[in-house]
Amino acid sequence: MLKVKGVENEISTKQGFLSLLTIFLLSSTALFYVYTSFPELKEDEKAHLKLPLDIQDAKNLGKLLESYKNMYYFQVLTGLFTTYIFLQTFAIPGSIFLSILSGYLFPFPLALGLVCTCSAIGASLCYLLSSLVGKKIVLRYFPDKAKSWAEAVKKHKSNLLHYMLFLRITPLLPNWFINLASPVVGVPMKPFVIGTFLGVAPPSFVAIQAGQTLNNLTSSSDAFSWNNIILLCAFAIISIVPVAFKKQINQKFE
């Protein structure tokens, strides 16, 4: 019986990895299509059409996209949208620079909506992929962190939405780990998605605001001034106030 179960698990794991590979290839194809639909670039511009790895890359890409935005608005918007979701889905670093670029290229309300939507969609896809193949990866490479977080999730079971909001606002856990480990430690999809969409808004607010002065930045850390850090702390406190006073609030309305 155990042997059969082991074979079934092995088949399930293989199917999961095949699904992951298929989704990755399809996503890469979609991303490639978006890039190929971009207008013909000059030779000196082609080097700047790449994922930004530092603030200088972001500046170069921002100037390039800004010069084409008026005539090719949809392509620029779609390219940023697709790339952001791709990075979030496969837990690839670099989305902070795309958040800054959003603030540089688009009006603040559109940029904030774009970043929050991309973050929620990409994180949800990462969650779904992790539910297929992530358990062994998380437990193998992050056993202690996964165990401690599973205990924290259990402790906050009745307040998971507020807990997810708090985690997204603060840097206590990296977002890529939250996306990968959430289905493994028992975070349901609904509070995960809502908590992500709303919780990424405050730090995205800071990054987008910084993007409006992109040319003056020397590193991504410049976006987080003391005023912005205090603002994020205030949002973090607000996110857990309902939990802290839940008992008193319930008694008041009973």
C-alpha positions as CSV (number, residue, x, y, z in Angstrom):
1,M,0.0,0.0,0.0
2,L,2.8,2.4,1.0
3,K,4.6,1.5,-2.2
4,V,1.6,2.4,-4.4
5,K,1.2,5.6,-2.5
6,G,4.8,6.4,-3.1
7,V,4.4,5.8,-6.8
8,E,1.3,8.0,-6.9
9,N,3.2,10.7,-5.1
10,E,6.0,10.4,-7.6
11,I,3.6,10.6,-10.6
12,S,1.9,13.6,-8.9
13,T,5.3,15.3,-8.5
14,K,6.2,14.7,-12.1
15,Q,2.9,16.0,-13.3
16,G,3.4,19.1,-11.1
17,F,6.8,19.8,-12.6
18,L,5.5,19.2,-16.1
19,S,2.7,21.7,-15.4
20,L,5.2,24.2,-14.0
21,L,7.5,23.8,-17.1
22,T,4.5,24.1,-19.4
23,I,3.3,27.3,-17.7
24,F,6.8,28.7,-17.7
25,L,7.2,28.1,-21.5
26,L,3.8,29.6,-22.2
27,S,4.5,32.6,-20.1
28,S,7.9,33.0,-21.7
29,T,6.3,32.8,-25.1
30,A,3.7,35.5,-24.2
31,L,6.5,37.7,-22.9
32,F,8.5,37.2,-26.0
33,Y,5.5,38.1,-28.1
34,V,5.0,41.3,-26.2
35,Y,8.7,42.3,-26.8
36,T,8.6,41.4,-30.5
37,S,5.4,43.5,-30.9
38,F,7.4,46.5,-29.8
39,P,8.4,48.9,-32.6
40,E,11.7,48.6,-34.3
41,L,14.4,50.1,-32.1
42,K,17.6,51.9,-33.0
43,E,20.8,50.0,-32.4
44,D,21.8,52.0,-29.4
45,E,18.3,51.6,-27.8
46,K,18.2,47.8,-28.0
47,A,20.7,47.3,-25.2
48,H,18.3,49.2,-22.8
49,L,15.2,47.0,-23.5
50,K,15.9,44.4,-20.8
51,L,14.9,43.6,-17.2
52,P,16.3,46.3,-15.0
53,L,18.8,44.9,-12.5
54,D,19.7,48.2,-10.9
55,I,18.6,51.8,-10.8
56,Q,20.7,52.8,-13.8
57,D,19.1,50.0,-15.9
58,A,15.7,51.4,-14.7
59,K,16.7,54.9,-15.8
60,N,17.8,53.8,-19.2
61,L,14.7,51.7,-19.7
62,G,12.4,54.5,-18.4
63,K,13.9,57.0,-20.9
64,L,13.4,54.5,-23.7
65,L,9.8,53.6,-22.9
66,E,9.0,57.3,-22.3
67,S,10.2,58.2,-25.8
68,Y,7.9,55.5,-27.3
69,K,4.9,55.8,-24.9
70,N,2.9,58.5,-26.8
71,M,2.8,56.6,-30.1
72,Y,2.9,53.0,-28.6
73,Y,1.0,53.5,-25.3
74,F,-0.7,50.1,-25.4
75,Q,2.5,48.2,-26.1
76,V,4.4,49.9,-23.3
77,L,1.5,49.4,-20.8
78,T,1.1,45.7,-21.9
79,G,4.8,45.1,-21.8
80,L,5.1,46.4,-18.2
81,F,2.0,44.5,-17.1
82,T,3.1,41.2,-18.6
83,T,6.7,41.5,-17.4
84,Y,5.6,42.4,-13.8
85,I,3.3,39.4,-13.6
86,F,6.0,37.1,-15.0
87,L,8.5,38.2,-12.4
88,Q,5.9,37.7,-9.6
89,T,4.7,34.4,-10.8
90,F,8.2,32.8,-10.9
91,A,9.6,34.7,-7.8
92,I,12.2,36.5,-10.0
93,P,13.7,39.6,-8.4
94,G,13.3,43.0,-10.1
95,S,9.7,44.0,-9.6
96,I,10.7,46.9,-7.3
97,F,12.3,48.6,-10.4
98,L,9.1,48.0,-12.4
99,S,7.1,49.7,-9.6
100,I,9.5,52.7,-9.8
101,L,9.1,52.7,-13.6
102,S,5.3,52.7,-13.4
103,G,5.5,55.9,-11.4
104,Y,7.9,57.4,-13.9
105,L,5.7,56.5,-17.0
106,F,2.1,56.7,-15.8
107,P,-0.2,59.0,-13.7
108,F,-0.1,58.0,-10.0
109,P,-3.6,56.4,-9.8
110,L,-3.0,54.2,-12.9
111,A,0.5,53.3,-11.7
112,L,-0.8,52.2,-8.3
113,G,-3.7,50.2,-9.7
114,L,-1.3,48.6,-12.2
115,V,1.2,47.6,-9.6
116,C,-1.4,46.3,-7.1
117,T,-3.2,44.3,-9.8
118,C,0.0,42.8,-11.2
119,S,1.2,41.9,-7.7
120,A,-2.1,40.2,-6.9
121,I,-2.2,38.3,-10.2
122,G,1.4,37.3,-10.2
123,A,1.4,36.3,-6.5
124,S,-1.8,34.2,-7.0
125,L,-0.2,32.4,-10.0
126,C,2.9,31.7,-7.9
127,Y,0.6,30.4,-5.1
128,L,-1.1,28.0,-7.5
129,L,2.2,26.8,-8.9
130,S,3.6,26.3,-5.4
131,S,0.5,24.3,-4.5
132,L,1.4,21.9,-7.3
133,V,5.2,21.5,-6.8
134,G,6.2,23.9,-4.0
135,K,5.8,21.8,-0.9
136,K,9.0,19.7,-1.3
137,I,11.0,22.8,-2.3
138,V,9.8,24.9,0.7
139,L,10.3,22.0,3.2
140,R,13.7,21.1,1.8
141,Y,15.3,24.5,1.5
142,F,13.4,26.5,4.2
143,P,12.3,23.9,6.8
144,D,12.8,26.1,9.9
145,K,11.3,29.2,8.4
146,A,8.3,27.2,7.0
147,K,7.7,25.5,10.4
148,S,7.8,28.8,12.4
149,W,5.5,30.5,9.8
150,A,3.1,27.6,9.9
151,E,2.8,28.1,13.6
152,A,2.2,31.8,13.2
153,V,-0.5,31.2,10.5
154,K,-2.2,28.8,12.9
155,K,-2.0,31.4,15.7
156,H,-3.6,34.0,13.4
157,K,-6.1,31.7,11.8
158,S,-9.1,33.9,12.8
159,N,-7.4,37.0,11.5
160,L,-5.5,35.9,8.4
161,L,-6.5,38.8,6.2
162,H,-5.1,41.4,8.7
163,Y,-2.1,39.2,9.2
164,M,-1.4,39.0,5.4
165,L,-1.9,42.8,5.2
166,F,0.7,43.3,7.9
167,L,3.2,40.9,6.2
168,R,2.8,42.6,2.8
169,I,3.4,46.1,4.3
170,T,6.3,45.1,6.5
171,P,9.6,43.4,5.4
172,L,9.4,40.7,8.1
173,L,9.1,38.0,5.4
174,P,10.2,38.5,1.7
175,N,7.3,38.5,-0.7
176,W,8.7,35.7,-2.8
177,F,8.7,33.4,0.3
178,I,5.1,34.4,1.2
179,N,4.0,33.5,-2.3
180,L,5.8,30.1,-2.3
181,A,5.0,29.1,1.3
182,S,1.4,30.2,1.7
183,P,-0.2,27.1,0.2
184,V,2.2,24.9,2.0
185,V,1.6,26.4,5.5
186,G,-2.2,26.6,5.1
187,V,-3.0,30.1,4.0
188,P,-6.3,30.0,2.1
189,M,-6.5,31.6,-1.4
190,K,-9.1,34.3,-0.5
191,P,-7.2,36.2,2.3
192,F,-4.0,35.6,0.4
193,V,-5.3,37.4,-2.7
194,I,-7.1,40.2,-0.9
195,G,-4.2,40.7,1.5
196,T,-1.8,40.9,-1.3
197,F,-3.8,43.4,-3.4
198,L,-4.4,45.8,-0.5
199,G,-1.1,45.1,1.4
200,V,1.2,45.9,-1.4
201,A,-0.4,49.3,-1.9
202,P,1.6,51.2,0.8
203,P,5.1,50.1,-0.3
204,S,4.0,50.5,-3.9
205,F,2.9,54.0,-3.1
206,V,6.5,54.7,-1.9
207,A,8.1,53.2,-5.0
208,I,5.7,54.9,-7.4
209,Q,6.3,58.2,-5.7
210,A,10.0,57.7,-6.1
211,G,9.5,56.9,-9.8
212,Q,8.3,60.4,-10.4
213,T,11.8,61.6,-9.6
214,L,13.6,58.6,-11.2
215,N,16.4,60.7,-12.7
216,N,17.5,61.8,-9.2
217,L,17.7,58.3,-7.7
218,T,21.1,56.6,-7.2
219,S,19.7,53.3,-5.9
220,S,16.4,51.7,-5.1
221,S,16.9,52.3,-1.4
222,D,16.7,56.0,-2.1
223,A,12.9,55.5,-2.4
224,F,12.7,54.7,1.3
225,S,13.3,57.9,3.1
226,W,12.7,58.2,6.9
227,N,9.3,59.8,6.1
228,N,8.3,56.9,3.9
229,I,9.5,54.4,6.5
230,I,7.4,56.1,9.2
231,L,4.5,56.1,6.8
232,L,4.8,52.3,6.2
233,C,5.1,51.7,9.9
234,A,1.8,53.7,10.4
235,F,0.1,51.6,7.8
236,A,1.4,48.4,9.4
237,I,0.0,49.5,12.8
238,I,-3.3,50.3,11.2
239,S,-3.5,46.9,9.6
240,I,-3.3,45.1,13.0
241,V,-5.4,47.6,15.1
242,P,-8.7,45.6,14.3
243,V,-7.0,42.4,15.6
244,A,-5.6,44.0,18.7
245,F,-9.0,45.4,19.7
246,K,-11.2,42.7,18.2
247,K,-12.4,41.5,21.5
248,Q,-13.3,45.0,22.7
249,I,-15.0,45.8,19.4
250,N,-17.1,42.5,19.5
251,Q,-18.2,43.2,23.1
252,K,-19.2,46.8,22.1
253,F,-21.5,45.6,19.3
254,E,-23.0,42.6,21.0
